[in-house]
Amino acid sequence: MIGAIKQQAKDLFAELDRVDWPTKEKVMTSAWTVVIVSVFVGAYLWSVDWVLSKGFAYFFLKTR
């Protein structure tokens, strides 16, 4: 059993050596892209929600 665990550890480290790890610059670029897109999507959804809530409030308050 110990031999199987050691073999799995060796296989794991061999596989990790073959991984093409991204550079720090690539990671930072991707992270900033995610942040910027998230801000724009959040602002878009907030504005659509605000317009719809104001529109429905105006429509329902006006009909009463």
N, C-alpha and C positions, 0 to 999 in steps of 0.2 A: 504494500500500500504506500509506504514512504517512497519507494522507487517510482510509482506512478505520479505522485505529487511532484517529485523532482523533475520528472520528464515533462509534465505539464508546465512547470515553471520555466524550463529550458525552452520549450516551444513558444511560450508566451514572450519571453525576451527576444527570441529569434524573430518572431512576428513583429514585435515593436521596433526592431532594428530595420525592418523593411518598410515601415510606414514612412510616407513622404510628408513630414511635418511642415506646416506652413511657417513662413517667416513671421517675425514680430510685426513687421510693416503690413503684411497681408492680414494678420489678425486685427490690427488696429484699424485698417481701412474698412474691413468688414464690420467691425463693431460700430464705427462711426456711421456707416451706411445704414445699419439697423436702427441706430438712434435717430438719425435724420428722417428716415422713412416712417418710423413710429410717431414722431412728432407731427409730421404732415398728415398721416392718417388720423391721428387723434384730433388734430385741429379740424380736419374735414368732417369727421363724425360729430364733433361738438357743434360745428356750425350748422350741419343738417338737422341735428336734434333741436338746436335753438330755434331755427326757422320754423320747423314743423310744430314745435310746442307753442310758439307765438301765433302761428297761423291757426292752429286748432283752438287755442284759447280765444282768439279774436272771433272765430266763427261760432263757437259755442256760446260765448258771452253775448254776442250780438243777437243771436236768435232767441234769447230768453226774454 
